[in-house]
Amino acid sequence: MQFPKIDPVFLRLGPLEFRWYGLMYIVGFICAYFLVLRGVKRKQLPLSTDDVADLIFSLALGVILGGRLGYVLFYNFSYYVSHPLKVFAVWEGGMSFHGGLIGVILAGLYIARRKKIGFFTLADLCAPAGPIGLGLGRLGNFINGELFGRPTDLPWGMIFPGGGGVPRHPSQLYEAVLEGPVLFSLLWLLQRKPRSTGVVFWAFVSGYGLFRFFVEFFREPDPQLGLVFGPFSMGQLLSFPMFLFGALMVALVSMRKK
């Protein structure tokens, strides 16, 4: 299969270019706002619509700043040490989910303390919104023709413009499905019934870790790193502990009274 010719820029206004990838971020945060607002009303939490907007804005900053710093530290540290100003060149790409998660947690701790609400109450509320942004982000990666998979002879192997002319796994779509609709459905089902505080959040952490670890076997490793520990990539080394620790916390938290 040939990679579909999709222009990464959906709108040009003179020198300005608006890209699908950036639009995916915006749509993801808008969806998160309405989903969290719905949860606030359902749980009757003491948060106004302005409070929810502040929360989403803070989480967005955490995603962007944490994601960028995570990429710099985990994936290309030596390059950015030699080119420190490139750290700010976010338009050239380079974001890390794991760094973004740390940024989101720090932002959530700040908002929880400021609004005097338990952190895990907020985390459970926001966790189902994560897969929406993740799924949309992976679609953005696909449109950009980046983060493609390893060579394959399967019928749905796709020839990407930067993939050397060989069919490859469309691993962005694998991740879009698993990290998006599948993970969202699991969290939504968990949230429908009363659970111990923290279960939904830790299920998100564990579920993402499991799905990312699995898909990394089909995804082409980052060229500047390759496989960093035997057959495992950096993404797998960061994701497998998430799966284990998240699963452990789900079990421990579930033992508490709801």
N, C-alpha and C positions, 0 to 999 in steps of 0.2 A: 504494500500500500504506500502511495505517495503522501507525504505530509500535505494537508490542505493549505492552500495559499491564503492565509489570513493575515491581513495587515495588522501588525501590533498597535498601530495608531488608528483610532476610530474617528478622530476629529482633528483637523488642522485649521488653525486660525492665525494666518500670517506666520510668525516665527514660533508660535505656540503649538505644541503637540500634546494631545490627550490620548493616553495609552489604555488599552484594555486592562492591563495588569493593575494600574492605579485605580481604575474604575471598580475592579473587583474588591479592592480594599474598602473603597467608599461604600459600596453596596453591602459588604459584610458588616461594617460598623453601623449602618442604618438598620439592618436587620437585627443586629444585637440590641440596639436601642429599644425597638418595639418589643422584642422578646423579653428583655429584662424588665421593661415597664409593665408588661403583662404579668410577669412573675411577682413584681412588687405589689401590684393590686391584688393578686390572688392570695398572697401571703400576708397582706395588710401590713407591710413594713413601713416604718416612718420615713419614707423617701418621697419627695415631690418629683414632678417631671423634670424640674431643673436639676435636682440632685442626680437623677438618672443620666441626664445629659452630661453633667460633670463627671460622673463615673465612667461613661463611655469615652469621653474625651481623654481622661487620665489613662484608661486602658489602652487607647489608641497610641498615646505617647509611649507607653510602656512597650507595646508591640514594636513600634518603629525604632526607638532608641535601643531597646534590649536586643531586638533582632539584628540590628546593624553591628552593635558591639559584640554580640555572640558570634557573628560571622567572622569578624576581625580576629577574635581570640581563638576560636575553635578551628577555623578553616583556612586562614591565610595570614597568620600572624607575622611571619617573616617578611612578607611583601609589604604590609602596612607599616611595619617598623621602618622599612627603607623609604616608604612613600607616605608619611603621616597625613598629609593633606588629602590623600585619596580616601581616607576614612569618611570624609564628608560627601564624597561623590556617590550618593545613594542611587542616582539615576543610572549608574553603570552596573547596577545589580549587586547582589550579595546580601542576603538576609538569612538568619538562622532561627528556626522555630524554637530551639531550646533557649537561646538568648532572649527571644521574645517572651517566652513563658516566664523567665525570671523577671523581666521587666513588668509583665502583667501582675505577677505576684506582689512585687514591691509597690506598684500603683494601687493594687487592691488593699494592701495593708495600710497605705496612707489614707485612702478613702474610708476604710472601715474605722480607723481610729478617729478620723475627723468627724464622721457621722455617728460615732458611738454605736456601731453595729458589729456583731461578731464577724470575723474575717471569713470563716467557713460558711456562714449564712450567705454572704455575698458571693463566695466562690461557687457554691451550689447553684445560686441563681444565674450566674454568668456562664457556667461551664457548658450548657447546651448551645450557647451562641458561638462557642469556639469552632465546632465542626462546620458551621456555615461559612465562616471566614476562611477556614482551611480548605474546604472544598472549592470555593471560588478562587482562592489563591493558586491552587494547583491547575485549575482551568487557565488562569493567567499564564502560568509557566508553560502550559501546552501551546497556547496561542503564540507565545514568544519563541517556541521551538527550543526551549532550554530544559536542562535537567532530564534529558531523555534517558531511555533505558539501555541495557546491554544488548549486544547482537543476539538475534534469535531467528529461527527458521519457521516459527509459527505463522499461520495464515494471516494474523492481524499484525505481524511485524511491520513497522513503518519506517520509511526512509526520511530522516530529518535532514534539513539543509546543512547542519553542522555535524552530522553524524557519520561522515566518511563514506556515504553512498551505500551503506549496508543496512538491511532491515533491523530495526531495534524495537524492544518493548516500549510501548507508549506508557511508561511507568507513571507519568504525570496523571494519566487517567485512572490508573490503578489506585493511586493515592487519593485522587479526587473523590472516588467512590467510597473507599474504606474510611478515610479521614473525614469525609463529608456526610453523606446520607446514612451510611451504616453506623458510624459512631454517634451521629445525632439521634438516630432511632433508639439506640441502646440507652443513651442518657435520658431521652424523653420518656421511655418506659420506666426507667428507675425513678424519675421525678414524679410520676403520676401517683405513687403511693407514698405515705409517710416513711421517711428513712431517717436514720441517725444523721445528724449534721456532719457534713464532710464526705458522705458516701458518693454523692454525684460528682464532686470535684475529683476525688481520688480515682473514681472509675474513668473519668476523662483522662487523667494522667496515665493510668495503666493501659487503657484502650488505645490511646495514641501511641504509646511506647511499643505495644505489640504490633499494631498495623504498620508503623514506620519500620520497625525491625524486619518485618516480613518483606515489605516492598523493596527494601534496600538490596535484597538478593537479585532483584531484576533491574535496579537502577544503576546507571553508569557512575562509578565513583568520581568524586571531584578530581580533575586532572592534576591539580597541584599537590594532592594528597595520595590518591590511589587507595588501595586497601592498607589500612594502618596496623592491623593486628590479625595475622593469618588471613582467613577469608572474609574478615569483617571490616566494614567501612567506619568512618568517624560517626556517621549518622547512627549506625547500629550500636557503637560503643556508648553513645549518649542516650539512646532510646531504650536499650535493654534494662538498665537500672531503673528507668522510669516505670517500665512494665512491672518489674518485681516489687519495687517499693510501693507503687500505687496499689497493686493487688494486696500486699500485706496490710496497707492502711485501710483498704476497704474491709478486710476481714476484722481488723482490730476495732475500727469505728463501729462496725455493725454489731459488735458484741455489747456496745453501750446501750442504755435505754434510748429509745427514739425521742 
